[in-house]
Amino acid sequence: MTPNLTAFTDVDSQNLPDVMVSVQFILAIGDSFFLQFLWEFCLGMEVAKVLKSGKELDFKKWQLFLIAIVGIGLEGVVALKFPTLKALNDVPAFLGYTALAIWLYAVIGQGTKKIWEPICKYSYEWYLVHVVVFTTIFLLKPQNLISQISLGLIAVIVSYIAAVTYWQLVHKALKV
């Protein structure tokens, strides 16, 4: 089964370049120089151009799974063991998480929309609050891998709750 990314995202093909720019902007977060992320922007635009032309990106499920495991694994190793290489960490992270998303669609199909809809609804607010929450929680300085993973999961949950709360405040209380 070849994943149809337009059906997966439910985005009109005319809007794909805008969506890809948004995805690249979200990935290019932090206090880094913008040219560091230029390759992500260019890659996103090329993928959007290919998808808009009607061509399919044909990947086997095992290839996507392997790319996801290697990419996310490399990101984790670099983040934990080689923090000085942070600037190079985006390449495996981008490839790993993109492959994971496409693999999930290939395996689960349209059922993935049910997973992503509540996350996407609050994604901008989550982007705004995640650094503060993660930084605050990781002040606890976990000493071993189990503590790091546990605090990371807690940080994800707390940051999502903070994002939903922020969304509620802005959209309901302030009626924006």
Salt bridges, closest charged atoms under 4 A:
ASP10 OD1 - LYS113 NZ 3.99
ASP31 OD1 - LYS86 NZ 3.90
GLU46 OE2 - LYS49 NZ 3.39
GLU125 OE2 - HIS171 NE2 3.69
